């Protein structure tokens, strides 16, 4: 099974994008664009709107893969290796664009528990650097990609955008801190910004330390699959293509609210996801290895995503079963993509074991 980009996309008409020519002449600065969601977002835009100019800045650390753009030949795409904390470089790039879409972030919870310093630098100081530049360039609009983890554990209630932030781990805390900074800059300086809080993503090009690709690759390599606790942590899942579609709708419509939850169309436990993968690959469940649960593990996240549906018309269309199977097939068919990554370095630093 191969991935097919969605066709017949809706046309967007907003007060900001008044005509097709204006859309074609838009310029995006995408930070962290060589990572999982960022690279899928750029590929999506290039395919649908090849005349949009895209600058991709990425420091090429953990989670970034140069192979994500090995075959891109679009003349309107430019890659810049750099750090979002570099003020001189970011000032130069931001002057050239209409939008900054910030995917740049350290995102692995286990790594943040082991050492949170790099998370503070990228997730908080990097965002602060962008905001300081935008203070003097309010024409440019800023989209911050955040996470549902800022709400903390939620087992019964579907969290609303107005709910209190209650992060449980250093990673989520840095994302929440960035959000608070953005809200203060919107109110104090009048910058133009939006924040999205998305549920767990899956799909092609996801770094192998994450649950789904790690499970798939472990099975391919006939290695044990480590599972925290009993694997009962429950998550809402969204395919990355749907997530990118939601982000595009926000950019093109620029709706009135500051914050938008984004969720997919299925919810399940980690152990059930792993079992589905094992079943698809015809492998026994004895490959599962239960390990000590991580400190501060949230048993579940749940969000209410009615606001984005109401304001932009977004609704996830990727079917759970078919899209999970297609994701498995992608990793099987693209072994060279992950074989170039030093897999030994991906082993999660878990000092609590």
C-alpha positions as MATLAB code, in Angstrom:
seq = 'XXXXXXXXXXXXXXXXXXXXXXXXXXXXXXXXXXXXXXXXXXXXXXXXXXXXXXXXXXXXXXXXXXXXXXXXXXXXXXXXXXXXXXXXXXXXXXXXXXXXXXXXXXXXXXXXXXXXXXXXXXXXXXXXXXXXXXXXXXXXXXXXXXXXXXXXXXXXXXXXXXXXXXXXXXXXXXXXXXXXXXXXXXXXXXXXXXXXXXXXXXXXXXXXXXXXXXXXXXXXXXXXXXXXXXXXXXXXXXXXXXXXXXXXXXXXXXXXXXXXXXXXXXXXXXXXXXXXXXXXXXXXXXXXXXXXXXXXXXXXXXXXXXXXXXXXXXXXXXXXXXXXXXXXXXXXXXXXXXXXXXXXXXXXXXXXX';
ca = [
       0.000    0.000    0.000;
       1.383    3.405   -0.941;
       0.541    6.835    0.389;
      -1.522    9.085   -1.856;
      -1.815   12.752   -1.127;
      -5.405   13.902   -0.735;
      -6.962   15.460   -3.820;
      -9.706   18.012   -4.492;
      -8.790   20.393   -1.701;
     -11.146   23.175   -0.729;
     -10.553   26.680   -2.053;
      -9.973   29.263    0.645;
     -11.133   32.849    0.495;
     -10.160   35.134    3.351;
      -9.689   38.818    3.983;
      -5.907   38.273    3.966;
      -5.547   36.067    0.889;
      -7.756   37.955   -1.540;
      -6.918   36.126   -4.747;
      -4.992   33.238   -6.279;
      -2.042   35.440   -7.233;
      -1.614   36.554   -3.643;
      -1.536   32.912   -2.531;
       1.031   32.027   -5.188;
       3.326   34.842   -4.072;
       3.315   33.925   -0.395;
       6.585   33.186    1.405;
       6.978   30.753    4.314;
       9.820   30.343    6.780;
       9.491   26.801    8.141;
      11.655   26.064   11.173;
      12.619   22.475   11.910;
      11.485   21.520    8.421;
      13.737   18.462    8.147;
      11.928   16.750   11.008;
       8.851   14.550   10.883;
       5.879   16.936   10.777;
       7.826   19.823    9.256;
       9.045   17.785    6.281;
       5.576   16.407    5.602;
       4.171   19.946    5.780;
       6.706   21.231    3.246;
       6.122   18.323    0.857;
       2.383   18.928    1.129;
       2.737   22.633    0.282;
       5.157   21.994   -2.598;
       2.747   19.515   -4.148;
      -0.362   21.665   -3.767;
       1.108   25.163   -4.143;
       4.452   24.846   -5.988;
       4.792   28.619   -6.434;
       4.833   29.363   -2.695;
       8.385   30.202   -1.650;
       9.600   28.106    1.271;
      12.735   28.628    3.339;
      13.476   25.649    5.579;
      15.811   26.335    8.502;
      16.943   23.321   10.506;
      19.903   22.755   12.827;
      19.999   19.068   11.754;
      20.187   17.613   15.249;
      18.197   14.671   16.665;
      15.026   14.030   14.673;
      16.144   15.713   11.448;
      16.991   13.661    8.375;
      18.596   15.136    5.207;
      17.004   12.356    3.151;
      13.602   13.973    3.682;
      14.411   16.360    0.825;
      16.831   14.297   -1.227;
      14.570   14.343   -4.294;
      13.103   17.852   -3.987;
      13.958   20.001   -7.010;
      11.415   22.807   -6.620;
      13.129   26.121   -7.413;
      11.046   27.883   -4.746;
      12.406   25.666   -1.948;
      15.550   26.747   -0.064;
      17.316   24.965    2.789;
      19.327   26.852    5.421;
      21.258   25.002    8.087;
      20.954   27.068   11.222;
      19.643   27.495   14.747;
      16.453   29.417   15.556;
      18.351   30.926   18.512;
      20.676   32.713   16.064;
      19.146   36.193   16.112;
      21.134   37.658   13.216;
      20.285   34.758   10.925;
      16.621   34.664   11.946;
      16.233   38.432   11.471;
      17.606   38.097    7.958;
      15.241   35.233    7.084;
      12.103   36.642    8.720;
      12.421   39.865    6.709;
      11.918   37.779    3.546;
       8.671   36.001    4.469;
       4.979   36.399    5.278;
       4.706   33.505    7.740;
       6.914   31.749   10.275;
       5.710   28.204   10.965;
       7.629   26.847   13.960;
       8.126   23.084   14.034;
      11.598   23.375   15.571;
      11.547   21.641   18.939;
      13.042   18.900   21.045;
      10.074   16.578   21.410;
      10.952   13.245   23.016;
       9.636   12.980   26.577;
      12.195   10.389   27.707;
      15.061   12.601   26.595;
      13.583   15.578   28.463;
      13.425   13.557   31.675;
      17.061   12.550   31.272;
      18.307   16.076   30.422;
      16.017   19.040   29.803;
      18.660   21.674   28.970;
      18.421   21.330   25.181;
      14.622   21.431   25.471;
      14.759   24.784   27.248;
      17.102   26.172   24.605;
      15.094   25.117   21.560;
      11.527   25.097   22.849;
      11.643   28.253   24.981;
      14.648   30.414   24.088;
      14.227   29.668   20.381;
      10.616   30.818   20.480;
      11.595   33.873   22.511;
      14.162   34.814   19.866;
      11.512   34.638   17.131;
       9.085   36.712   19.189;
      11.668   39.417   19.822;
      12.230   39.723   16.077;
       8.489   39.820   15.375;
       8.075   42.738   17.793;
       9.611   44.902   15.093;
       8.031   43.115   12.150;
       4.339   42.760   12.923;
       3.494   42.170    9.275;
       4.768   38.594    9.582;
       2.390   36.014   11.022;
       3.601   33.325   13.433;
       2.215   29.789   13.804;
       3.498   27.835   16.811;
       3.147   24.049   16.709;
       2.493   22.966   20.295;
       1.109   19.760   21.823;
      -1.858   18.359   23.729;
       0.594   17.383   26.467;
       0.477   20.939   27.852;
      -2.892   20.041   29.435;
      -1.408   17.214   31.466;
      -3.240   13.978   32.155;
      -6.876   13.836   31.068;
      -8.768   10.548   31.245;
     -12.429   11.533   31.055;
     -12.621   15.157   29.998;
     -11.915   16.401   26.467;
      -9.744   19.455   27.119;
     -10.778   22.804   25.666;
      -8.435   25.520   24.445;
      -9.404   27.643   27.462;
      -8.462   24.975   30.032;
      -5.596   25.419   32.469;
      -2.161   24.207   31.434;
      -0.808   21.495   33.720;
       2.221   19.803   32.085;
       3.590   16.650   33.716;
       7.098   16.389   32.221;
       9.920   18.774   31.243;
       9.145   18.529   27.516;
       5.500   19.526   27.996;
       6.550   22.245   30.448;
       8.809   23.871   27.845;
       6.013   23.815   25.263;
       3.639   25.386   27.783;
       6.238   28.052   28.618;
       6.550   28.918   24.930;
       2.779   29.271   24.672;
       2.655   31.658   27.622;
       5.403   33.768   26.061;
       3.494   33.945   22.780;
       0.268   34.964   24.503;
       2.096   37.746   26.329;
       3.645   39.058   23.093;
       0.260   39.025   21.379;
      -1.253   41.076   24.190;
       1.683   43.389   24.908;
       3.128   43.975   21.445;
       0.286   43.053   19.120;
       2.148   40.429   17.111;
       0.065   38.161   14.868;
       0.178   34.583   16.149;
      -1.696   31.293   16.397;
      -0.973   28.235   18.558;
      -1.993   24.671   17.717;
      -2.177   21.799   20.190;
      -2.172   18.534   18.310;
      -2.556   14.944   19.480;
      -0.077   12.138   18.707;
       1.049   12.064   15.076;
       2.063    9.093   12.944;
       2.989    8.548    9.311;
       6.042    8.604    7.009;
       9.396   10.115    8.009;
       8.857    9.886   11.788;
      12.074    9.528   13.752;
      12.537    5.933   15.010;
      12.578    6.757   18.725;
       8.785    7.328   18.597;
       6.376    4.481   19.404;
       5.026    3.493   15.968;
       8.227    3.650   13.871;
      10.254    2.174   16.713;
       7.864   -0.772   16.916;
       7.856   -1.314   13.147;
      11.644   -1.164   12.856;
      12.150   -3.376   15.922;
       9.911   -6.015   14.342;
      11.743   -5.779   11.013;
      15.062   -6.243   12.861;
      13.608   -9.059   15.038;
      14.325   -7.093   18.207;
      12.279   -6.861   21.393;
       9.775   -3.996   21.596;
      10.157   -2.055   24.889;
       6.824   -0.961   26.394;
       6.495    1.373   29.390;
       4.551   -0.163   32.287;
       1.770   -2.336   30.901;
       1.314   -0.207   27.807;
      -2.041    1.128   28.989;
      -1.306    4.814   28.387;
      -4.052    6.017   26.045;
      -3.591    8.568   23.273;
      -5.601   10.179   20.500;
      -3.858    9.690   17.152;
      -3.824   11.717   13.950;
      -2.146   10.961   10.647;
       0.463   13.583    9.785;
      -1.268   14.328    6.448;
      -4.406   15.353    8.330;
      -2.349   17.453   10.737;
      -0.685   19.271    7.834;
      -4.082   19.875    6.261;
      -5.292   21.445    9.520;
      -2.240   23.714    9.688;
      -2.741   24.834    6.119;
      -6.372   25.693    6.817;
      -5.303   27.848    9.754;
      -2.662   29.645    7.674;
      -4.975   30.321    4.742;
      -8.024   31.311    6.783;
      -6.231   32.890    9.786;
      -9.324   32.437   11.977;
     -10.119   34.614   14.972;
      -9.089   32.427   17.919;
      -5.503   32.335   19.188;
      -5.381   28.625   20.095;
      -6.701   25.549   18.304;
      -6.782   21.908   19.366;
      -6.208   19.409   16.552;
      -7.144   15.747   16.911;
      -7.455   12.696   14.697;
     -10.188   10.147   14.410;
      -9.117    7.331   16.701;
      -8.024    6.741   20.283;
      -6.263    3.690   21.660;
      -3.657    2.435   24.133;
       0.018    1.997   23.313;
      -0.207   -1.773   23.742;
      -3.074   -2.010   21.258;
      -1.101   -0.031   18.671;
       1.822   -2.424   19.097;
      -0.422   -5.474   18.794;
      -1.941   -4.116   15.571;
       1.542   -3.706   14.111;
       2.563   -7.227   15.172;
      -0.602   -8.650   13.631;
      -0.031   -6.799   10.354;
       3.535   -8.149   10.172;
       2.482  -11.631   11.328;
       4.738  -11.582   14.381;
       4.079  -12.997   17.902;
       3.229  -10.853   20.909;
       6.152  -12.436   22.785;
       8.295   -9.798   21.057;
       6.877   -7.284   23.553;
       9.142   -6.480   26.493;
       7.539   -4.601   29.393;
       9.893   -2.149   31.125;
       9.595    0.178   34.093;
       7.157    3.010   33.436;
       8.615    6.473   32.943;
       8.322    8.965   35.839;
       5.301   11.250   35.576;
       3.679    9.115   32.886;
       0.311   10.561   31.855;
      -2.246    7.792   31.491;
      -4.143    9.656   28.810;
      -4.657   12.850   26.822;
      -7.943   13.950   25.331;
      -8.852   17.167   23.524;
     -11.979   18.715   22.092;
     -11.291   19.845   18.517;
     -14.679   21.339   17.677;
     -13.295   24.889   17.483;
     -11.033   24.275   14.484;
     -13.843   22.405   12.721;
     -16.163   25.351   13.274;
     -13.688   28.078   12.297;
     -11.894   26.429    9.357;
     -13.956   23.420    8.309;
     -11.102   21.022    9.100;
     -11.972   17.405    9.701;
      -9.551   14.428    9.598;
     -10.202   12.171    6.613;
      -7.444    9.549    6.889;
      -8.932    6.195    7.932;
      -7.213    4.692   11.027;
      -6.780    1.075    9.888;
      -5.706    1.857    6.336;
      -3.377    4.712    7.324;
      -1.643    2.624   10.022;
      -1.111   -0.199    7.531;
       0.208    2.295    4.968;
       2.619    3.657    7.573;
       3.926    0.150    8.242;
       4.368   -0.374    4.500;
       6.235    2.932    4.158;
       8.898    1.853    6.668;
       9.217   -1.522    4.953;
       9.541    0.089    1.515;
      11.917    2.839    2.690;
      14.503    0.955    4.715;
      17.298    3.130    3.373;
      15.620    6.120    5.070;
      16.007    4.680    8.565;
      19.033    2.436    8.028;
      21.211    5.543    7.639;
      20.257    6.612   11.186;
      22.595    5.160   13.874;
      19.940    3.052   15.588;
      22.052    2.427   18.680;
      21.915    6.136   19.493;
      18.127    6.077   19.408;
      17.850    3.865   22.482;
      15.973    5.940   25.011;
      18.043    7.274   27.923;
      16.036    5.886   30.829;
      17.985    6.264   34.102;
      14.927    5.184   36.107;
      15.251    1.557   34.946;
];
